[in-house]
Amino acid sequence: MKEIRESEALPWAMKQIPKGAFLTAHAGKERNVMTIGWALFGFVWRRSTMMVAVRNTRLTYGIMEKAESFSVSVPTGAMEKEIAFCGSKSGRNFDKFKECEFATVAGAKSQVPILNIPGYHYECRTIYKTPMDPKLLARELDAIYPQKDFHTLYFGEILGCYHQE
């Protein structure tokens, strides 16, 4: 993987994430990869950041609560099958790394696993997390949460951005 400037990856990330990207979390012996379709990029607390949202019913949520870092992999190749699998199957029932034949490499600036797939990769250190307060959610968004399984928002300082051919 080649380290690049975040700005080089941003146009592709903004286009691809709504179609699906991968969030990888690791804490102790636990790890999981899940599909995300939402993310925010910005400059907060004097740091380049990425915010990801994880529902509190997901296996990844429990891992993220213990983890110090996470990675996001934005594929550049055809990975529709893997995106669909990681977005519809629970890590409680499947080893998604095995099922999708994902190899990982350790992050250069943390020990977070990064998927070894063609794409752009963000290595992030969690600097803030907060559960959503449903009382503050605009009413027209209630339909997104019919089961009241609200997200927790994780803000990660972007430690590194990489490109894999």
C-alpha positions, -999 to +999 in steps of 0.1 A: +000+000+000+012+034-009+006+063+015-012+092-002-027+126+007-063+123+020-074+148-007-064+123-034-088+097-021-117+120-012-134+123-047-136+085-051-146+080-014-174+105-017-187+087-048-183+051-036-193+052+001-230+056-007-227+024-028-208+007+000-174+006+017-159-015+045-155-006+082-130-029+100-128-030+138-105-050+160-102-053+198-083-081+215-093-113+198-125-098+183-126-084+148-153-077+123-159-061+090-192-045+080-205-025+051-211+012+056-229+036+033-225+067+054-195+087+065-184+123+070-151+138+063-139+171+079-115+190+100-125+190+137-105+196+168-075+207+146-074+172+130-085+156+098-114+134+107-138+108+094-170+100+112-187+066+109-220+055+123-226+021+138-260+008+151-259-004+186-274-037+176-244-046+154-215-069+165-192-042+152-206-018+178-194-039+207-159-041+192-158-004+184-167+003+220-134-015+231-113-005+201-089+025+200-089+027+162-107+015+130-101+014+093-123+022+063-116+006+030-132+022-001-130-004-029-121+006-065-127-028-080-159-048-084-168-059-049-206-058-050-209-093-038-187-087-007-204-054+000-238-071+000-225-100+021-209-078+048-240-056+048-265-084+053-248-111+073-238-108+110-203-114+122-220-133+151-229-160+126-202-157+099-165-150+097-168-124+070-130-123+065-130-160+056-163-159+036-151-129+015-115-142+014-103-109+029-066-107+038-055-078+060-024-058+067-017-040+099-020-003+098+013+017+096+004+040+125-017+017+146-025-020+148-059-017+132-064-043+103-067-028+069-083-049+041-058-058+015-080-050-015-078-026-044-090+008-031-084+037-008-079+030+028-082+052+059-065+044+092-083+062+120-078+066+158-111+071+176-110+105+193-147+109+202-178+088+203-214+096+211-247+077+210-274+095+191-301+111+212-334+103+194-351+134+210-327+155+189-334+137+156-356+155+130-390+137+130-388+130+093-358+107+100-377+085+124-385+061+095-348+052+093-351+038+129-383+017+130-367-006+156-352+023+176-317+009+170-300+042+168-264+047+157-234+056+178-212+082+160-174+075+160-151+103+151-117+091+140-086+112+135-072+101+101-038+088+109-030+077+073-046+073+039-034+047+015-040+035-021-037-002-031-037-011-068 
